[in-house]
Amino acid sequence: MVDLFYKFSAIFFRLTNYLVKQKGVIILMYHRVNDSLPPGDFVMSVKTFRAQMRYLKEHCDLLDVQQLRNMFNHPARIKGQFRPQVVITIDDGYRDTYLNAFPILKELDLPAIVFLATGFIGTDKKFTRYINMPSPDMMSWKEALEMSRHKIALGAHTVSHPHLPQLSLAEQEAEIEGSVRHLEQYIQGSIARLVFCYPYGEYNQDTLTIMRKTNVHIALTVKAGIDTGDEDTLQLKRVWADGTKNIVGFMRSVNVSFFSGIQWRMKLIRNTLKMLHIKNVYEK
């Protein structure tokens, strides 16, 4: 019965997508895939992650980082599609990305982008909110390198995951350029200057100036929505992958439907409210 409901829901969302064919790319945002933490905004169970990846494999077109860049270099290519155009991103570089998410991505042969806070990689450092997690809580450079050999692109996410707008221009530059250099040092053929992710989704005009100086092509925020090709490529939107959603809720977030306009506006409001208290979430 559950499998039948899954198939019916998948057909329904495929049909609405076929009828509407909204132009755009959906960039999904994940953080932790871990069964020892309660599901929420930042955490998803392994079972839920597998179910979502299975759905993406069967019903969406998954874009790798080069395809994403090519689309935004040629915005006319971002047109209405019968299948959702989706990019998978995972932030921070937790070890459960390697232990739990990577095997599923590898098994299903799915591309993804993992953003590394490089000063944490290969160390026993932890984000404050995960201070009680077993050590090491962050992946090693060896593990990151292994993922990079299997369709997982590694992007920069600063060195220490700071609130960039609170830093001076020189301090921001050290954080951004430092993380790019770390990736170039440890990962052969690094795409560090191709794609970047702002910690907490925060940035200011100084940040954008550094992005251009560093020759970063694409940078991601946490603003909610579909990217249609009209955006500044240094301020692309993403869709939060909530660990508490059931599979139908997930289907709705990656498919265009007749109520999509209302859905995206509500999501934008929710994410705006969420970001008002999220600035210190890593320190709690």
Stockholm file with secondary structure:
# STOCKHOLM 1.0

chainA/1-284         MVDLFYKFSAIFFRLTNYLVKQKGVIILMYHRVNDSLPPGDFVMSVKTFRAQMRYLKEHCDLLDVQQLRNMFNHPARIKGQFRPQVVITIDDGYRDTYLNAFPILKELDLPAIVFLATGFIGTDKKFTRYINMPSPDMMSWKEALEMSRHKIALGAHTVSHPHLPQLSLAEQEAEIEGSVRHLEQYIQGSIARLVFCYPYGEYNQDTLTIMRKTNVHIALTVKAGIDTGDEDTLQLKRVWADGTKNIVGFMRSVNVSFFSGIQWRMKLIRNTLKMLHIKNVYEK
#=GR chainA/1-284 SS CHHHHHHHHHHHHHHHHHHHCCBCEEEEEECEECTTSCCSSSEECHHHHHHHHHHHHHHSEECCHHHHHHHHHSGGGCCBCSSCEEEEEEEETBHHIIIIIHHHHHHHTCCEEEEECTTTTTSSCCCGGGTTSCSCCBCCHHHHHHHHTTTEEEEECCSSCCCGGGSCHHHHHHHHHHHHHHHHHHSTTCCTTTEEECGGGCCCHHHHHHHHHTTCCEEEEEEESCBCSCSCTTSEEEEECCTTCCHHHHHHHHSCCTTHHHHHHHHHHHHHHHHHHHTTTTTC
#=GC SS_cons         CHHHHHHHHHHHHHHHHHHHCCBCEEEEEECEECTTSCCSSSEECHHHHHHHHHHHHHHSEECCHHHHHHHHHSGGGCCBCSSCEEEEEEEETBHHIIIIIHHHHHHHTCCEEEEECTTTTTSSCCCGGGTTSCSCCBCCHHHHHHHHTTTEEEEECCSSCCCGGGSCHHHHHHHHHHHHHHHHHHSTTCCTTTEEECGGGCCCHHHHHHHHHTTCCEEEEEEESCBCSCSCTTSEEEEECCTTCCHHHHHHHHSCCTTHHHHHHHHHHHHHHHHHHHTTTTTC
//
